[in-house]
Structures are given as structure tokens and as C-alpha cells.
Amino acid sequence: MKNPTTSRSEQHTAFEVLCVFLRLGCTCFGGPIAHIGYFRREFVERRRWVDDATFSDLFALCSFLPGPASSQVGFSIGLLRAGWWGGAAAWLGFTLPSALLMAAYASVARSLDNTIGAGLVHGLKLVAVAIVAQAIWDMARRLCPDGPRAAIALAALAVLSVLDTVYAQIFVIGGGALLGLVFCRIPATANPHSASRDAHAFALPRSASGIALALFCVLLAGLPALEALLPSAWLLRLFDVFYRCGALVFGGGHVVLPLLQQATVTSGWVSATDFLAGYGAAQAVPGPLFTFASYLGWIMSPPAHHAFGALCAILGIFLPGLLLVIAVLPHWQALRARPAVAALLAGANAAVVGLLASAFHSPVWTSAVLSPIDFAVAVIALLLLTRWRISPLFVVLLCAAAGIAEAFLY
């Protein structure tokens, strides 16, 4: 494995990394867990850029941190393969295709003001019902396997049913982490077989780790203060919204839904209909689900600055997760061996299940399921995803067709 600080002559070309991840960005459908499967086949089995133990450690690290796990794993592999430019190339290649597709959809979404367009938008909202229901079920089984964690999830759901503030999600995640520290007993996950052999693979300069952590904290705390000084700087406000969401997303792509909904719909920047239509469309494109931010940034921006808004949103939502990878990577082997860290994470992840369940009720269910036909389509879509493991792309097409047909019938 190559250290990111080695000389350029010793590094593999970042262009090679860009080409590989660009292909993956065009073909990786199915969400974060599916992406990890694609990555393992590509980089462990086929190309042998990392060994299995290193890949498992990278996945464990990125599951531990806030942010989009599959993008963070890809960034880490690019970083180890070709240094800093390799990390940037991996992120760009994996993100660019879906970000462009979502921006393109945003550019035409509001012109779909006819029967076909209305039916298409409604069908995409039904996709969101099935996708989020599947995510809740999968996450509940994986993250709430015992009584204490199930209780934390239910407590989070109860709190969110009565709290309706911008800080409710932060309170729930932080409270879940503290409850996990008290009530969850999770064994340490250090891998003694990989720690000595692969520790060098995680070597980064301590200065880089410190700078990344400091920048993460400065942006998290400083952006709101800067926004207060410059209230007319809409681009700064938009960046702050997406940076804060990216910094607080524990649990993967679908958990970004309630945070973005609170930040964009509740604040009045985006209508619930536009929001859910974009979220449904995000299921039809390859790559990371976080590129939903490209769609939101486009429609939240003034007409002459749509592209800048989309770019700002993408950078804002991905940056905190990538900074945290750089900050924690050198310390991961020691950090993951601490039971207290595992307990904190277990409680936070259990609270995330309650957070997603709250978002499933409103706005996902209440905005999409308006008739018995809607209910039937959503149930069929869910069964296709969970029982028969049908491709999400096929489910998107099916729901879109059902929505258009229903629009013509009624």
C-alpha cells in the first residue's frame, strides 16, 4: 500500500483512479451497501489495490463517521492508491455522473406542469415511500438488534413527534449517543490480524489530521456566525445548510432525508412536492444518494445562478465527511478498540432509526399516499425491493408509469 506522502514518481497515476471511479459512478446502482459490494469486487478481488483486511477496516471507519459511507470508502481507497490527487479523483469520478444527472433533472422538473409531468412526480414520490420503508426495515434489523437499542430508537421517534425545531435532530442523535454509552455494551472491533500488518496503510501526516479536524470544527461553528454577519450572501447560507447536514448524517445516505427536509422544506426554500420528487429521482441514478443535494441546490438558487447553487450544495454536503476521514484515519486502529466509542456509536445509530421513521411518516407518507391505489403501488414496490430483490431502477420506472397512468385515470 502506498503512503499518501510518497513522491509522485512512486504514486500510481490519479488519472487511473479517476477512470476507474468514473466507470463506477456510472454503473453503481442500489445504494451505499450495494456500492460497497461493487468496491470490494473491483478493488479487492479484481484490481487488488487493497487487501480484504484493509478494505474491512476502511468500511468500519467510514461506517463510524458521519457522512456518505460509500463515498468516504472510495475517497480513502483513492488516497491510499495515489495520494491526495488520487483521493480527489476518486471522489470526483464517483460523484460527477449522478450530480450532473440530478442537476439536469432539476433544470426540467418545474416545467413538467402537465398531466404526464404531474403523474411522473407523483410516481417518484411513491418510489420514496418504498425506498425509505426498506431502509428503515434494514437499518432497524442491523442497528437495533437488542432491547436497549430498540428502546433508544422508539424514544427518538417519540421525541421527534413532539419537537419541531431546527435542532431536534441534533438533540436526538446526541441523546442517543449518551444513552448508548450508558445502556449499550458493544465489544471492541479491533482486528488483531490486520492492525500490525495494515497500520501503515492508514498513515497520514499528523499535521494533515489536525488541520482537517480543525477545519471541520471551524466551518461547523463559524459558518452560522459568518452568515449572521452577511445575511444577504445566499450562497454562503446555502453552503452552510448542506455542510451542516453532511456533518450530522450518521447511518448513510437515506438518513440525509430528514435532515435535508428540515433544512429546506420546513424553512420554505423548497416545496414538499419538489423535495420528494427529487428524492424519488435520486433512486434512479447511479452513484451516491448525497448527490440529491445537486438537485436541491439547483432549485434553491436564483435563476441566473442554478449551476453555482448545485456546485455549492454538492461541495457543502460532501466536505465534512471527507475532512473527518482525513482527521480520523491515522488514529482509527486505536480508536476502534475502545468499547466506549462503540457504545456511543451504537446509541447514535439506534437514534438514527427513529429519526428516519419520523421522516417516513411526514413528509414521505403523508405527501405521497393519497389513495388506495397509491397504497397498493407503494406496497408492490416495497415487495419488489425486499422480497424479490428487483433493481431499484426497475422499481422507479414502474412507479413512474403507475403515477402517469393514475394521473390520466383521475
C-alpha angles and dihedrals in degrees: 000000000000123000112231089231097059119114121276092249089061095046125092111242116275087217089066089053091048093052094049094047093043089059091048090048089057097046109030106105127164109059135274099315091050089048091056088054091052090048094050093051092046103042105025105032105025109027099019092215089147132015123244095259093051091048091051091051092050091050091048091051094049092046087054095054131069114256140056104326098202093049090047092051090049092049090050093050091050090048092053093043102047110002126244094335089050091054091050091047092050092051094044095047094048095043105038102072097052093039090056092046092051092048089049091052090049090053092060102027096092092049091062090093099141139079095280093045093048091049091048092051091048091049090052089052089055088052088057090054092055096041095049092044089053091048092051092050094047094044094046091054092046102037102031104044095141141041100265094051093044088052091051090052092050091046090052090051091049093049092049091051090064103029118075105172135118089250098050094099093049090050092049095048093045092046091049090053092052092047089050090054090054103038108022122083106193120172118237115264102212113141108219091191094058104031097080097035099045103030089102089059089067095048113130128158111274088228090060090050092050095045092050093050092046092049091049091053095042092053093044093051100028103048095069090049092049090047090054090055093047105035093163094057097101093175091057091049091049092050090049092052094053096039091055092049092049091050094054103041106115114175106033141277104331093053088067088072099079093040094051091042091055092046099044111021100036090046091053099243094116131025119240090242094054091044096053093041089056092046090052091049090052088065090061097057128073124242132043120348089224088079084081080089089070090061093046094046090052096053094040092058131084113266095257094050106044094123092050090050092051092048093047092050093049093049092045097052097044100039100075094052092050092047090052092051090055091045097049103032096087092049100040099101091058097036097054091053091068115096091207091061091050091050093050090050093047092054094046092049092049089053088051089062090057090046092055092045089055091052090048091063095045127051100356102053100028093050098044112032103067102144142021089263090056090051091051093049092049092049092048090049091050092050091049090053098043107027103034099023092228117180113270088230091062091047090052091052092047094050092045090053091047091050092051092047091050091050091056093045094051 
